[in-house]
């Protein structure tokens, strides 16, 4: 019943909280651009997908859709949105169902196919179903972007994958399976310190900058707030999705022109905490995973950042955005 009550709270319209904690839909955390809501039905229930729709400055040259990672939100793209809109792109950045400012239903069959269909419905709602767009996906958003490219290739002009996860099958390699209940129990232990420790070790190669703290707080304060159980449950369900739906086997079927942006110091691997030490040492080898993915995707281009990790757009926005804009320009020739 407590989970149900929290889940119902998570589906309420967005409000503000006068506290240091955030609500289950990130109430109390301000995004850098106005948040809009796409209301739709999925799996026999009404849902709300929050999204940013930022107009270009100057002459419009296209539309870029940005897909966030599992530990991120649309707001994390703020520097990239600024660079893209300055260059003339309209930018759409949704929060997926189960994440950030979007609904967190208690019962939902999460799959990358479903999230891709939800995103496609949003773009159709915005009148972009007959247009070609550039799709950029980071981390879990990279897995989603790959699925979207497989389902709706005719809609995409270019696909950019930024340190995508799912480039290896952790379960097949021997990482132990865990139940959704086990994922949930682990999520309930989430705190600012636990998130920072994980990101410092896995994302940033031991190099911390104060600017990263805002994104840690963005996530951790949802766990400190009144909807922590709804947040933890959604994260548990999506962790199960990520672990059990690797995209690596289907990379050769991607037909959209693709650029991979790979921070070489990244060591992200879902479930590595349960892996035996010898196996753990081999997981998340992004220098090798990036090269293998680029070789698997027909005609793909690999852009490497030797000194950056899981989130190059956060670590060095200027360098990443310059590389992204160049890839988009090259793709449009």
N, C-alpha and C positions, 0 to 999 in steps of 0.2 A: 504493500500500500504506500509506503514511503517513496518508493521509486515512481509509482504511478502519480502521486501528488506532485513530485518534482517535475515529472515529464509534462504534466498538465500545465504547471507553471511555466515551463520552457516554451509552450505553444502560445502563451498569451501575447498580445500585441506589445511592441517595443515600448518600454517606459524608461525613466531614468531612476537611478538609485543614488541617494545621498549618503554614500558610504565609501570606504576604501576597498570594498569588495565589489565584484561585478555580478550581474545577474546571469542566468543560464543562457541568455541570448546577448551577452556582452553589454547589457544595460549598464551605463555608467562609464563605458569606454568610448571615447569619441574617435570617429574615423576622420581622415584628412579631407574627405569629400562627402557630400550629402549621400545618405544611404536611402536607397529605394527598395520597394518590396514587390516581388512577383508572387501573387497568390495563385495556387493551382492545386489540383487534386492528384494524388498518387497513392496507390495501394489502399484505396477506399478511405482516404482521409484527407482533409484540407491541410495544406502546408504553405509556408511562406519562405521564399528564398530571398535573402537580402543581397543586394548587389550595388556596385558603383557603376555609374555611366557618366564618364567624363568627356566633355566635348573637346575637340582639337582646337589649338590656337593657330590661327592662320588658315591657309588653304588645306582642306581635308584631303588626305591621301590614302585613307584606308581605315580599317577597324582591327584592333588587336584585342583578343580575349585572354585574360590572365587567370590561371587556375592555381589556387594556393595549395600548399602542402598540409600534411596532417597536423603539424604543430604550428600552423600559421593561419592567417586570415587574409581577406582582401586588402586590409589596411597595410599589411606587410609590404605590399607592392608600391607604396607611396612614392618612392624615389623613381621607380620605373615608370609609373603613371605620369609623373611630372615630365620626364624626358620624352616619353612617347607623345604626349599631347603637345609638347613644344615643337615636336617634329611634324605635327599635322595629323596624328592618329587619334581617332575616337577610341577610348578604352573602356571595355566592359570587364569588371572584376567581380564575380559572384562569390558569395559564401555558400558552400555546398550544404545541402540538407544534413543536419547532424553537427554542424560546425558554426562557431562564432555567432553571428547575429541571425542566423537562420533557425527554423524550427528544429526541435530535437524530439522527434516522436519516440514514444516508448517501444512501439512495435514497428519495425521497418526492416525489410529484407534488403540490406545494403549490397550493392554490386557496382562495379565500375560501369557496367552497361546501364544500370538504372541512373547513376549520377550523370552519365553522358546524355541520356535521354532527357533528364531534367534540365541540363544545360542547353540542350538543343531546343527544348520548349521555351526556355527563357529567350534565346536568340530569335525564335519565331515570334514571340510576344513583342520583341523590339523591332520586328520587321526585317530581320537579318537572315531569314531562312533562305532567301533567294540570292543573297550576296555571298561573296567569298571573303573570308576573314583569315587573319593570322592568329594561330593558337599557340600560347606559351604556357607550359605547365612545369611547376617546380615540385620536386620531391614526390609525395603522393599525387599531387596534381600532374606530375609527369606520367604516372601510370594512367590517370584519367585521360590525359591528353592523347596518349597512345591509343586508348580504347576509342576515344572520340574519332580519331583519324581512321580507325578501322571501320567504324560504323557510318561515318559521314564524310568520306574523303572528298566528295564533290563540293563540299562547302568550304574547304580549306585551301588556302593559297600556299601556306607555309606552316610547318610544325617546328616549334622550338622546345626542347626538353632540357630543363635545368636541373642537374643532379637528380634525375628521376630515381626513385626506388623501384623495386621489382625487376631489376636487371639480372637478378639471380633468384633461383628458387630455394629459399631457405629451408623449407620443409624437406625437399628432395635431397638437400645437402646434409641433412641430419639434425637440424634444429628441432627440438621437441615441440610437438603440438601442445596447445593449451586451450582450455574451454573459455567461452565468453565469460563465465563466472570468475575464472581466474584472471582474465584481463581486467574485469571490473574491480576485483579486489585490489589489484595493483594500481589501477587508476585512482582509487580512493586515497591512496598514499601520496598523491601528487602534491607538491608544494613548490614555492619559488626556488628554494634551495635545490630540490631534486631536479627540477627542469634546468636550472643553471648548470648544475654539475654535469648532467647528460650532454647539454649543448656544448659546454666548454670542452669536454673530452672528445665528442664525436663530430660536432659541427665545425668547431673553430680551432682545432689542433692545439688546445691549451692556451690560446691567445684571446683574452677577453677585452672587450671595449665597453665603456659605460652605455653607449648607444644601444647595445643589445638588450639591456635590462627592460626597456619598454615592451619588448615582445615577450619576454618571460612573464612580466606582470600581466600582460594581456591575457595570457592563458591561465596562470596560476590563480589569479583573483576570481576567476569563475569557479574554481574549486573551493575557494574560501567563502563563497556567497551562498545564498539560499537555495540555489538550484544545483548544488554540487553533484547530487546523485544523478540527475538527468544528464549533466555534462559527462560524468564518468561513464555512464551507461552507453551514451552515444559513442564515446571514444573507444569503449570496449568492443562494441559492435563493428566499428570501422577498422579497428586493429585486426579483428578476425577476417574482415574482407581483404585487407592488405596482405596478410600472411597467406591466405588461401587462394589468391587470385593473381599469381605472378604473370606479368605480361611478356617476359623474356622469350617465350616460345613463339610468339606471334610477331615479333619485330620484323622478320623477313616479309611479312604481308603488308607492311605499311607502304603505300604508294605516294604519299604526299612528300614533297621536298622537305627534308628534315635537317635541322642543325642541333647538335648536342653541345651543351655548355657544361663542362665538367670541372668542378673544383677538385684538384688532385689530392688534397689532404682529407677529404671526406671519408668517413668510415661507418656510415649509417647502414645498419642491418637489423631488420625487425626480428625480435626474439633472441637476439644474441646473448641476452642475460642468462638464458637457459642452456646455451650451447656449451659443450665440453671445451676446455681451454684450447686444445689443439685445433678444433674447428673454429672457435671464436676468432683465433688469430688470422684465419683466412678470409673471413667475411667482410663485406663492405670494402673491397679493394677497388676503389673507383678508378685509379689509373688503368687497371686491367678491364674493369667492367665497361668503362667508357669506350675503350678501343674495340671491345667485342661488340658492343651495341652499334657503334658506327659501322663496323664491318657487316653486321647483320641487316641493317636497314639499307635498302638499295639507294645508292647515291648520296648517303648521308655525309654531312660535314661535321668534323669534330673540332671544337674550340676548347682548349685547355687553359685553366688558370692554375699555374704550378703552386702558388702560395696561398690559394683560397680553398675553402672547404665546402660544406653542404649548401650554403646560402650565399653564393657570390654576389647576388643582388643586394644583400644586406651588408656583407663585409666590405665590398668596394663598389658602391653603386655607380660611380663615375665610369670605372673601367668596364663593368658589366653592361651598363646601358649603352656605352659606345659600341661594344661588340654586338649587342642585340640589334641596334639600329643598323649597323653595317650588314648583318645577316638579312634583315628585312629588306634593305635596299637592294642587296644582291639578288634576293629571291624575286623581286618585282621587275627585274630587268627582262 
